[in-house]
Amino acid sequence: MLSPLRRFGLVLICTVLAACSKPVNSPYHEESAAENTLYSAFTTRSPNHLDPALSYSGDETPFTYSIYEPLYGYHYLDRPYRLIPKAAAELLGDPVYLDEQGNRLPADAPGEQVAISRYDIPIKKGIAFQPHPAFAQDEQGDYRYYPMRAPDLNDAFSIGDFAYTGSRELTAHDYVYAFKRLASPRLASPVLGVMAEHIRGFKEFSEELAQIDKQEPRPQWLDLRPYSLPGVRALDKHTLRIEVRGKYPQFKYWLAMTFTAPMAWEAERFYSQPRMAQHNLTLDSWPVGTGPFMLTESLTNRRHVLSRNPNYRGELYPCVGEPGDQAAGLLKDCGKPMPFLDKVVFSLEKEGVPLMGKFLQGYYDIPQVERGEYGVAMTVAAQDSVDKANLYQERGLQLRTSPEAQLFYMGFNWHDPVVGQGDTPEQFEKNRKLRLAISIVFDWEQYVSIFMNDQGQAAHSPLPPGVPGYQPLPQGANPYVYTKDNGVVKRRSLDEARDLLRQAGYPDGRDSRTGKPLILYYDSMMGMGSDATVDWMRRQLAQVGLQLEVRASDYNRFQDKMKRGAAQMFIWGWVADYPDAENFFTLLYGPQAKKDFGGENAANYQSAEFDRLYEQMRFLNDGPDKEAVVQKMIRLVQHDAPWMFGYVPNAGGAYQSWVGNAKPSLMVRDGIQYYRIDPEQRVERIDSWNRPVWWPAIPVVLIVLVLLWMLRSQAQARRRQVALRKEKD
């Protein structure tokens, strides 16, 4: 039998030898890398709201758009973005138009005559909700968990703690119930105002619910089924009717958001029971949907797990995309049923450095699913560092970036006497030429190159790529700021800018009446005055003799200044809510002026012609007529120059080499179902990247072995001494 010391030494040696072959720094169990699971991170905190009526934050979208299923979604690969059916049986067709008396109007009726746009939407048959205890029934058909017995809830803190689950088919009534919930006084949905503006009878329905909810005794659950919402109803089990006030073609995009995803009344009733919230059992924590995944593990501020929904029918991977997608391998899974993953694990990473460290070690497949800056940041890092470029290349990282549906522009306040509209037609023309001169000298291509490492592009209009109506160069070039020479777009010369300044009354940057230098004012938030970007702005203007002063203020004062129309020049940004020109042109629409109406027109631009075209455009369906009006509007604002159109930043993703079908997008939120993982490659790469370096431990092991030998020798010596004493005795 081995002595204890020998056994200890043998265990030590075996442990070291065993550890030499496998990574010892993995944050997951030993076999996790071999599973068909995607690993990603979330930062700061767990999602606040997974209830579709409340969820409005980007960090919640990987969950909500994987669990819930709106009627429509965006094509994963195509650009410009276009809608495709999800739970709907077909693409949304043209609505039936009705006048004030309810009479049917022709399809080409002027938008001003339309009182109601009626959409009848067929729902796919056979769609089932995920397994959930809210649907569980016993042999008699009674719900097992309603009303809830106290013993059933005592030890229940997750959906997996309930012994029974059930399901049922999705119907049009579930969409009706979802729309009703947006009006519930118990939820305060962020889109209540939008729906009240556009859905027939929604405002009145919301007011009715508010009165009902005040009645005593106040029920634990406000059952919305008995109350009628005139503008949303089920014609039958699989046909949904929505009536929109007036003509509003952009309403279709709201049907691609999870706000309008279906909600089973059983789920809301289940979570409304006493003590549920105390056990963290709510729709905000445990959503119930029909999508490709379901939430199966949720440890607040630690870990969340999406698992494949066993009831999901399996939509097919697309077979078409934009140019370059096939070469990028994005069409290999054409026609195959999704999702491809079994699980998605999100783990909390409070700091960016350990997150990126684990990504480079292979323990995260994607740093953060919903964020668009990782691909850009790592691309820039590779450009700045040869070592990082080599590391990323050796590891086969996929860094994909492209312009997204967002825009940063520099606005001129239309109320400002120098750069604004002016009081007379003559002053308007002078101020316009001043704005154009400034637009020419501000070299946004240089800005993108210096401050964004070429991860973006200069904008020529209010529309970014991905939005129908956007035209790439050279076709879409701004003719007032650029010239075209044999198809090559070039910024107009400084001499042309100086000539425009002279015509505006500021030769060499001085007022022709007073001889004083023209000082322009850039209004910004605190801290921008010493920023390198401001120094760059000053240098741009100095080329034609103009001066720039910065009026910096804190965030609240800056916002107040914008509301009062007291700024002169400012930078503003906009990310598309949906891919339609109307969403960006709203930023220039007169009735949306920030000073007068508190709207999104931060420049307070006013143009009767633009407003007329806007009101015409917003009633038009997608097609040649709308495209023609959009191009007229672009040419008008290029002429008037209420903005320098600034730049469109890139967005992008960072993916391991074993992640397939990865195409970054800020508009497509349900991308997880398209991802594919090669677990074998992941295991191989992680093992090769994280082999333990044990040679520094060899001296320690030798010292331990020497100590063991010394202890053993001392023990043997003591035994000999004891034996000798016994012999003498």
C-alpha positions in Angstrom: 0.0 0.0 0.0 1.3 3.5 -0.9 2.1 5.8 2.0 0.1 9.1 2.2 3.1 11.1 1.0 3.5 8.9 -2.0 -0.2 9.1 -2.8 0.0 12.9 -2.5 2.9 13.1 -4.9 1.3 10.7 -7.4 -1.9 12.8 -7.3 0.1 16.0 -7.9 1.9 14.6 -10.9 -1.2 13.2 -12.4 -3.0 16.5 -12.0 -0.3 18.4 -13.7 -0.1 15.9 -16.6 -3.8 15.9 -17.1 -4.0 19.7 -17.0 -1.3 20.0 -19.6 -3.6 18.8 -22.4 -6.7 21.0 -21.8 -7.3 24.8 -21.2 -7.7 25.5 -17.5 -9.1 29.1 -17.9 -12.4 28.2 -19.6 -15.5 30.0 -18.0 -17.7 27.0 -19.0 -17.8 23.3 -18.3 -15.5 21.1 -20.1 -17.8 19.9 -22.9 -19.5 23.3 -23.6 -17.4 24.2 -26.6 -18.5 21.0 -28.3 -22.2 21.9 -28.0 -24.3 23.5 -30.7 -24.4 26.7 -28.5 -23.6 30.3 -29.3 -21.8 32.2 -26.5 -22.1 35.9 -26.1 -22.0 38.6 -23.4 -24.2 41.4 -22.0 -22.8 44.3 -20.1 -23.9 46.5 -17.2 -27.1 44.7 -16.3 -29.7 42.2 -17.3 -32.5 43.4 -19.6 -35.1 45.5 -17.8 -38.1 44.7 -19.9 -38.9 41.6 -22.0 -42.6 42.3 -22.0 -43.1 43.3 -25.7 -45.5 46.2 -24.7 -42.6 47.8 -22.7 -39.4 46.7 -24.3 -37.7 49.6 -26.0 -34.0 49.2 -25.3 -31.4 47.8 -27.7 -29.9 45.4 -25.2 -33.3 43.7 -24.9 -33.7 43.0 -28.6 -31.6 39.8 -28.8 -34.2 38.3 -26.5 -37.5 39.8 -27.6 -36.9 39.4 -31.3 -35.9 35.7 -30.8 -38.8 34.9 -28.6 -41.7 36.9 -30.0 -42.9 36.9 -33.5 -44.3 40.0 -35.1 -46.4 39.8 -38.3 -43.5 40.9 -40.4 -39.7 41.3 -40.3 -36.8 42.5 -42.5 -35.1 40.3 -45.0 -31.8 39.2 -43.4 -29.6 39.7 -46.4 -31.2 42.2 -48.9 -30.4 45.9 -48.9 -32.2 48.3 -49.1 -34.2 46.7 -46.3 -37.5 45.2 -47.3 -40.3 43.5 -45.3 -41.0 39.8 -45.4 -43.8 37.8 -43.7 -43.1 36.2 -40.3 -46.3 35.1 -38.7 -48.4 36.7 -41.5 -49.2 34.3 -44.3 -48.3 36.8 -47.0 -46.8 40.3 -47.6 -48.9 43.2 -46.5 -51.0 44.2 -49.5 -52.5 47.6 -50.3 -55.3 48.4 -47.8 -58.9 49.2 -48.6 -59.5 53.0 -48.3 -62.7 54.4 -46.8 -64.0 58.0 -46.6 -65.6 59.6 -43.6 -68.9 57.9 -44.3 -67.3 54.5 -44.6 -67.6 54.4 -48.4 -64.9 52.6 -50.3 -62.5 54.8 -52.2 -60.5 53.8 -55.3 -56.9 52.6 -54.7 -55.5 55.8 -56.2 -57.7 58.2 -54.1 -55.8 61.3 -52.8 -54.5 60.8 -49.3 -56.4 63.7 -48.0 -59.7 62.0 -48.9 -58.8 58.8 -47.0 -60.4 58.6 -43.5 -59.6 54.9 -42.8 -57.0 52.5 -44.3 -58.2 49.0 -43.6 -55.7 46.1 -43.6 -56.9 42.5 -43.5 -53.9 40.3 -42.6 -54.0 36.5 -42.9 -52.1 34.6 -40.1 -50.2 31.4 -40.8 -52.0 28.3 -39.5 -50.4 25.9 -37.2 -48.1 28.3 -35.4 -47.8 27.2 -31.7 -46.8 29.0 -28.6 -43.7 27.7 -26.7 -44.3 25.2 -23.9 -45.3 27.2 -20.8 -47.1 26.5 -17.5 -49.7 29.2 -18.4 -51.2 26.8 -20.9 -50.9 23.6 -18.8 -54.3 21.8 -18.3 -55.3 18.7 -16.4 -57.3 15.7 -17.7 -60.5 17.6 -17.2 -59.3 20.6 -19.2 -58.9 22.9 -16.2 -55.8 25.1 -16.0 -53.3 23.6 -13.6 -51.8 26.9 -12.5 -54.8 29.1 -12.4 -55.8 29.9 -9.7 -52.4 29.1 -8.3 -52.2 26.9 -5.3 -49.7 28.1 -2.7 -47.6 24.9 -2.7 -47.1 25.3 -6.5 -45.4 28.7 -6.0 -43.5 28.2 -2.8 -40.4 26.8 -4.5 -40.9 28.3 -8.0 -38.5 31.0 -9.1 -38.2 30.2 -12.8 -40.5 28.7 -15.4 -38.5 25.4 -15.2 -39.7 25.0 -11.6 -43.2 24.1 -12.8 -43.8 20.4 -13.4 -46.4 20.9 -16.2 -46.4 22.9 -19.4 -48.8 23.2 -22.3 -49.2 25.1 -25.6 -51.9 26.1 -28.1 -52.2 27.5 -31.6 -51.5 31.2 -32.3 -54.6 33.0 -33.5 -55.5 36.5 -34.7 -57.1 37.1 -31.2 -53.6 37.0 -29.7 -52.6 40.0 -31.9 -55.8 41.8 -30.9 -54.9 41.2 -27.2 -51.4 42.6 -27.8 -52.7 45.8 -29.3 -55.1 46.2 -26.4 -52.2 45.8 -23.9 -50.5 48.9 -25.5 -53.5 50.9 -24.2 -53.5 49.4 -20.7 -53.1 51.9 -17.8 -51.1 49.3 -15.9 -48.3 49.2 -18.5 -47.6 52.7 -19.8 -46.3 51.5 -23.1 -43.9 53.9 -24.8 -45.8 53.6 -28.1 -49.2 54.5 -26.6 -49.1 57.9 -28.2 -48.2 56.6 -31.6 -51.0 54.0 -31.6 -53.5 56.6 -30.3 -52.5 58.8 -33.3 -52.9 56.1 -35.9 -55.2 53.3 -34.8 -59.0 54.0 -35.1 -60.5 54.3 -31.7 -57.3 53.6 -29.8 -57.3 56.9 -27.8 -60.9 56.4 -26.7 -60.1 52.8 -25.8 -57.2 53.8 -23.7 -59.3 56.4 -21.8 -62.0 53.7 -21.3 -59.5 51.3 -19.8 -58.2 54.0 -17.5 -61.7 54.6 -16.1 -62.3 50.9 -15.7 -59.1 50.4 -13.8 -60.1 53.0 -11.2 -63.2 51.0 -10.3 -63.4 49.2 -6.9 -62.7 46.5 -6.1 -59.7 46.7 -8.4 -59.1 43.2 -9.9 -55.7 41.5 -9.7 -55.8 41.0 -13.4 -57.3 43.5 -15.9 -58.7 41.1 -18.4 -58.9 43.0 -21.7 -60.9 40.4 -23.7 -64.4 41.8 -22.9 -63.5 45.3 -24.2 -63.6 46.2 -27.8 -60.9 48.1 -29.7 -62.6 49.3 -32.9 -59.5 49.6 -35.0 -58.1 46.1 -34.2 -60.2 42.9 -34.3 -60.1 39.3 -35.4 -62.4 38.5 -38.4 -61.9 34.9 -37.7 -59.3 32.6 -36.1 -56.6 33.4 -38.7 -57.5 36.9 -40.1 -56.6 40.1 -38.3 -58.2 43.4 -39.3 -56.4 46.7 -38.5 -57.9 50.1 -39.3 -55.5 53.0 -39.5 -56.7 56.6 -39.4 -56.1 58.3 -42.7 -53.5 57.1 -45.2 -50.3 56.0 -43.5 -48.2 53.6 -45.6 -45.4 53.6 -43.0 -47.6 51.8 -40.5 -46.4 48.5 -42.0 -43.1 49.0 -40.3 -44.7 49.1 -36.9 -46.0 45.6 -37.6 -42.3 44.4 -37.8 -41.7 45.6 -34.2 -42.2 43.5 -31.1 -44.6 46.1 -29.7 -47.2 44.5 -32.0 -46.1 40.9 -31.4 -48.9 38.5 -30.2 -49.6 38.0 -26.5 -51.6 35.0 -25.1 -54.1 36.2 -22.6 -53.3 33.0 -20.5 -49.7 34.3 -20.1 -50.7 37.7 -18.8 -53.3 36.1 -16.4 -50.7 33.5 -15.2 -48.2 36.2 -14.2 -50.9 38.5 -12.6 -51.4 36.1 -9.7 -50.4 37.0 -6.1 -46.8 36.6 -5.2 -45.7 36.1 -8.8 -43.7 39.3 -9.0 -42.0 38.6 -5.6 -40.7 35.4 -7.2 -39.5 37.3 -10.3 -42.1 35.6 -12.4 -43.3 38.3 -14.8 -43.5 38.9 -18.5 -40.5 41.2 -18.1 -38.5 38.3 -16.8 -40.0 35.2 -18.5 -41.6 36.1 -21.9 -44.0 33.8 -23.8 -43.9 33.7 -27.5 -44.0 31.7 -30.7 -40.5 32.5 -32.0 -37.5 30.2 -32.7 -36.2 30.4 -29.1 -37.5 30.5 -25.6 -35.9 31.7 -22.3 -35.0 28.7 -20.2 -32.5 30.1 -17.7 -32.5 33.6 -16.2 -30.1 34.6 -13.4 -30.4 38.3 -13.0 -27.1 40.1 -13.7 -25.3 36.8 -14.2 -26.5 34.6 -17.1 -29.4 34.1 -19.5 -30.0 31.2 -21.8 -32.2 31.0 -24.9 -33.0 27.4 -26.0 -34.6 26.2 -29.2 -38.4 26.4 -29.0 -39.5 22.7 -29.7 -42.8 24.0 -31.0 -41.3 26.3 -33.6 -42.3 25.4 -37.2 -38.9 26.2 -38.8 -38.7 29.1 -41.3 -36.3 28.7 -44.2 -33.0 30.4 -44.6 -33.1 32.9 -47.5 -31.7 32.1 -51.0 -31.2 35.6 -52.3 -29.2 38.6 -51.0 -27.3 41.6 -52.1 -24.2 41.5 -54.3 -21.3 39.9 -52.5 -23.3 37.8 -50.2 -22.8 34.6 -52.1 -19.0 35.2 -52.3 -19.1 35.8 -48.5 -20.7 32.4 -48.0 -23.9 33.8 -46.8 -26.1 31.7 -49.1 -24.7 28.2 -48.3 -27.7 27.4 -46.1 -30.3 28.4 -48.8 -33.6 26.8 -48.1 -32.6 25.0 -44.9 -35.0 25.3 -41.8 -34.0 27.5 -39.0 -32.8 28.0 -36.3 -29.5 26.3 -36.6 -28.5 26.7 -32.9 -29.7 24.7 -30.0 -28.9 27.3 -27.4 -27.6 30.9 -26.9 -25.8 31.7 -23.6 -25.5 35.3 -22.5 -23.1 36.0 -19.6 -22.5 39.2 -17.8 -19.2 41.0 -18.4 -19.0 44.2 -16.4 -15.8 45.4 -18.0 -14.8 45.6 -21.7 -11.2 44.4 -21.3 -12.1 40.9 -19.9 -14.9 40.6 -22.5 -12.5 41.2 -25.4 -9.9 39.0 -23.8 -12.4 36.1 -23.6 -13.5 36.8 -27.2 -9.9 36.6 -28.4 -9.5 33.3 -26.5 -12.5 31.9 -28.3 -14.8 31.7 -25.3 -17.2 34.2 -26.8 -18.4 33.6 -30.4 -19.7 37.2 -30.7 -18.8 39.9 -28.1 -22.3 41.3 -28.0 -25.0 40.3 -30.4 -26.9 43.6 -30.6 -24.0 46.0 -30.7 -22.6 47.4 -33.9 -19.4 48.9 -32.8 -17.2 45.9 -32.2 -16.4 45.2 -35.8 -15.6 48.9 -36.4 -13.4 49.2 -33.3 -11.4 46.1 -34.1 -11.0 47.1 -37.7 -9.7 50.4 -36.6 -7.4 48.7 -34.0 -6.0 46.4 -36.8 -5.3 49.5 -38.9 -3.4 51.1 -36.1 -1.4 48.1 -34.9 0.4 45.6 -37.0 0.5 43.2 -34.0 -3.3 43.3 -33.6 -3.8 43.0 -37.4 -1.6 39.8 -37.4 -3.4 38.4 -34.3 -6.9 39.0 -35.8 -5.8 37.4 -39.1 -4.1 34.4 -37.4 -7.3 33.7 -35.5 -9.5 34.1 -38.6 -11.8 36.7 -37.0 -14.5 38.0 -39.2 -14.7 41.8 -38.9 -17.5 43.0 -41.1 -18.5 46.7 -41.4 -20.8 48.6 -43.6 -22.8 51.9 -43.6 -26.0 51.7 -41.6 -29.3 53.5 -41.6 -28.1 56.4 -39.5 -26.8 59.9 -40.0 -24.8 62.6 -38.2 -25.3 66.1 -39.7 -24.4 69.7 -38.9 -27.5 71.9 -38.8 -27.9 75.6 -39.4 -30.6 77.2 -37.2 -33.2 78.6 -39.6 -34.0 81.4 -37.0 -30.4 82.6 -36.9 -30.0 85.9 -38.8 -26.6 85.0 -40.3 -26.9 81.3 -41.3 -30.7 81.0 -41.2 -33.6 81.8 -43.5 -33.3 85.5 -43.6 -36.0 88.2 -43.6 -36.2 88.9 -47.3 -35.7 86.8 -50.5 -32.4 88.7 -51.1 -31.2 87.8 -47.6 -32.3 84.2 -48.0 -30.2 83.9 -51.1 -27.2 85.5 -49.4 -27.5 83.2 -46.4 -27.9 80.2 -48.6 -24.7 81.0 -50.4 -22.9 81.3 -47.1 -24.3 77.9 -46.0 -23.1 76.4 -49.3 -19.6 78.0 -48.9 -19.4 76.5 -45.4 -20.6 73.1 -46.7 -17.8 73.1 -49.3 -15.0 73.9 -46.9 -16.0 71.3 -44.4 -14.3 68.3 -45.8 -16.3 65.5 -44.4 -14.3 62.9 -46.3 -11.3 64.1 -44.4 -13.3 64.0 -41.1 -14.2 60.4 -41.7 -10.6 59.5 -42.6 -9.1 61.2 -39.5 -11.6 60.7 -36.8 -13.3 57.5 -37.9 -10.4 55.7 -39.6 -12.4 55.5 -42.8 -15.2 53.6 -41.0 -18.0 55.6 -42.6 -18.7 57.8 -45.6 -19.6 61.4 -46.3 -23.3 62.0 -46.8 -24.8 63.8 -49.8 -28.4 63.9 -48.7 -30.6 63.2 -45.6 -31.0 59.5 -46.6 -28.3 57.0 -45.6 -27.7 53.6 -47.3 -30.3 51.0 -46.7 -33.2 53.4 -47.0 -35.2 53.3 -50.2 -34.5 56.6 -52.1 -30.8 56.6 -51.2 -28.6 56.8 -54.4 -25.0 55.8 -54.3 -22.3 57.9 -56.0 -21.9 59.2 -58.6 -25.7 59.3 -59.1 -26.5 60.7 -55.7 -23.8 63.3 -55.4 -24.8 66.7 -54.0 -24.4 69.0 -57.1 -24.0 72.2 -55.0 -21.1 70.9 -53.0 -19.5 68.4 -55.4 -18.7 68.2 -59.1 -18.6 65.1 -61.3 -15.8 64.5 -63.8 -16.1 61.4 -65.9 -18.1 59.7 -63.1 -15.6 60.8 -60.4 -17.1 62.9 -57.6 -15.0 65.7 -56.3 -15.6 68.3 -53.6 -15.8 71.8 -55.1 -12.7 74.0 -54.8 -11.9 76.5 -52.1 -12.0 79.2 -54.8 -15.6 78.4 -55.5 -16.3 78.6 -51.7 -14.6 82.0 -51.6 -16.7 83.2 -54.6 -19.9 82.1 -52.7 -18.7 84.0 -49.7 -18.2 87.1 -51.8 -21.7 86.8 -53.2 -23.0 86.3 -49.7 -21.5 89.6 -48.6 -18.4 88.2 -46.8 -15.4 88.6 -49.1 -12.3 87.0 -47.5 -14.5 86.2 -44.5 -15.3 89.8 -43.6 -18.6 91.6 -43.6 -18.6 93.9 -46.7 -20.5 96.5 -44.8 -18.5 96.8 -41.6 -15.2 95.1 -42.5 -15.4 93.0 -39.4 -14.5 89.3 -39.6 -17.4 86.9 -39.7 -17.5 84.8 -36.5 -19.6 81.7 -36.6 -20.8 79.9 -33.5 -20.8 76.2 -32.9 -23.1 75.2 -30.1 -22.1 72.0 -28.3 -22.3 70.2 -25.0 -19.7 70.9 -22.3 -16.2 69.6 -23.0 -16.3 70.0 -26.8 -14.3 73.3 -26.9 -10.9 71.7 -26.7 -11.8 68.7 -28.6 -9.7 67.8 -31.6 -12.8 67.8 -33.8 -13.4 71.4 -33.0 -9.8 72.3 -33.8 -10.4 70.6 -37.1 -13.5 72.6 -37.7 -11.7 75.8 -37.1 -9.0 74.9 -39.6 -11.6 74.1 -42.2 -13.2 77.5 -41.9 -9.9 79.4 -41.6 -9.1 78.3 -45.2 -11.5 80.9 -46.4 -11.0 83.4 -43.7 -13.9 82.5 -41.4 -13.6 82.2 -37.7 -15.3 79.8 -35.3 -16.2 80.1 -31.7 -17.5 77.4 -29.5 -20.4 78.0 -27.1 -20.3 74.9 -24.9 -22.9 74.2 -22.3 -24.0 71.2 -20.2 -26.5 68.7 -21.5 -29.6 70.3 -20.0 -28.7 73.8 -21.1 -27.8 72.6 -24.6 -31.2 70.9 -24.9 -32.9 74.1 -23.7 -30.9 76.2 -26.2 -32.1 73.9 -29.0 -35.7 74.1 -27.8 -35.5 77.9 -27.8 -33.9 78.0 -31.2 -31.0 79.9 -29.8 -28.2 77.8 -31.4 -26.4 78.8 -34.6 -24.6 75.6 -35.8 -24.8 72.2 -34.1 -24.2 68.5 -34.7 -27.2 66.2 -34.4 -27.7 62.5 -35.1 -30.5 60.2 -36.1 -30.8 56.4 -36.3 -33.7 55.1 -38.4 -36.8 53.8 -36.6 -37.7 52.1 -39.8 -36.2 52.1 -43.4 -38.4 54.7 -45.0 -37.5 58.2 -46.4 -40.3 59.7 -44.3 -38.5 58.8 -41.1 -35.6 61.1 -42.1 -37.5 63.8 -43.9 -39.5 64.3 -40.7 -36.3 65.9 -39.4 -36.8 68.7 -42.0 -40.6 69.0 -42.0 -41.9 72.4 -40.9 -44.6 71.3 -38.5 -41.9 69.2 -36.7 -39.8 72.3 -36.0 -38.2 72.0 -32.5 -38.6 75.7 -31.5 -42.2 76.2 -32.5 -43.6 72.7 -32.1 -41.2 70.7 -30.0 -40.6 68.3 -32.8 -37.6 66.6 -34.3 -36.7 69.3 -36.9 -33.8 70.6 -34.9 -32.7 73.1 -37.6 -36.2 74.6 -37.6 -36.1 74.5 -41.4 -39.2 75.9 -43.1 -40.0 75.5 -46.8 -43.5 75.5 -48.1 -42.4 73.5 -51.1 -40.6 70.9 -49.0 -43.7 70.6 -46.7 -46.0 70.2 -49.7 -43.8 67.4 -51.1 -43.5 65.8 -47.7 -47.3 65.7 -47.3 -47.5 64.2 -50.8 -44.8 61.7 -50.2 -46.0 60.3 -46.9 -49.3 59.2 -48.6 -47.5 57.4 -51.4 -46.9 53.6 -51.5 -43.4 52.4 -52.4 -42.8 52.6 -56.1 -41.8 55.0 -58.9 -44.1 57.8 -57.9 -42.8 57.9 -54.4 -39.2 57.6 -55.7 -39.7 60.6 -57.9 -41.0 62.8 -55.1 -38.2 61.7 -52.8 -35.6 62.7 -55.3 -37.3 66.2 -55.7 -37.1 66.6 -51.9 -33.5 65.6 -51.8 -32.7 68.2 -54.6 -34.6 70.9 -52.7 -32.7 70.5 -49.4 -29.4 70.2 -51.3 -30.2 73.5 -52.8 -31.4 75.2 -49.6 -28.6 73.6 -47.5 -30.3 73.7 -44.0 -27.8 71.0 -43.1 -24.3 70.0 -43.9 -25.2 66.4 -44.5 -22.2 65.2 -42.5 -21.4 61.5 -42.5 -22.9 58.0 -42.2 -20.9 56.0 -39.7 -20.2 52.3 -40.3 -21.6 49.6 -38.0 -20.2 46.2 -37.9 -19.8 42.9 -36.0 -16.9 40.8 -34.8 -17.3 37.1 -35.2 -15.2 34.0 -34.7 -14.3 32.0 -37.8 -16.6 29.2 -36.8 -19.7 31.5 -36.8 -21.6 31.1 -40.1 -24.1 33.4 -41.8 -22.9 36.5 -39.9 -24.1 39.7 -41.4 -24.2 42.8 -39.1 -27.3 45.0 -39.1 -28.8 47.5 -36.8 -32.2 47.1 -38.5 -32.5 43.3 -38.5 -33.1 42.4 -34.9 -33.9 38.7 -35.2 -30.5 37.6 -36.6 -29.7 34.9 -34.0 -31.9 32.3 -35.8 -29.7 32.7 -38.9 -26.4 32.0 -37.2 -24.6 28.7 -37.5 -21.8 27.3 -35.3 -19.1 24.8 -36.2 -18.4 23.3 -32.7 -15.6 21.0 -33.9 -13.6 24.0 -35.2 -14.3 25.9 -32.0 -13.0 23.1 -29.8 -9.9 22.8 -31.9 -9.2 26.5 -31.9 -9.8 27.0 -28.2 -7.5 24.1 -27.3 -4.8 25.5 -29.5 -5.2 29.1 -28.3 -5.3 28.3 -24.6 -2.8 25.5 -24.0 -1.4 26.0 -20.5 2.2 27.1 -20.2 3.4 25.0 -17.3 7.2 25.4 -17.5 7.2 28.2 -14.9 5.6 25.7 -12.5 8.3 23.1 -12.9 10.6 24.6 -10.2 7.6 24.7 -7.8 6.9 21.0 -8.6 10.5 20.1 -8.1 10.7 21.9 -4.8 7.5 20.1 -3.7 9.0 16.7 -4.7 12.3 17.5 -2.9 10.3 18.5 0.2 8.3 15.2 -0.1 11.6 13.3 -0.4 13.0 15.1 2.6 9.9 14.4 4.6 10.0 10.8 3.5 13.7 10.5 4.5 13.1 12.1 7.9 10.2 9.7 8.5 12.4 6.7 7.5 15.2 7.9 9.8 12.8 8.2 12.7 11.5 4.7 12.1 15.1 3.4 12.1 15.8 5.2 15.3 12.7 3.8 16.9 13.6 0.3 15.7 17.2 0.6 17.1 15.8 1.7 20.5 13.6 -1.3 20.6 16.5 -3.6 19.8 18.6 -2.1 22.7 15.7 -2.4 25.1 
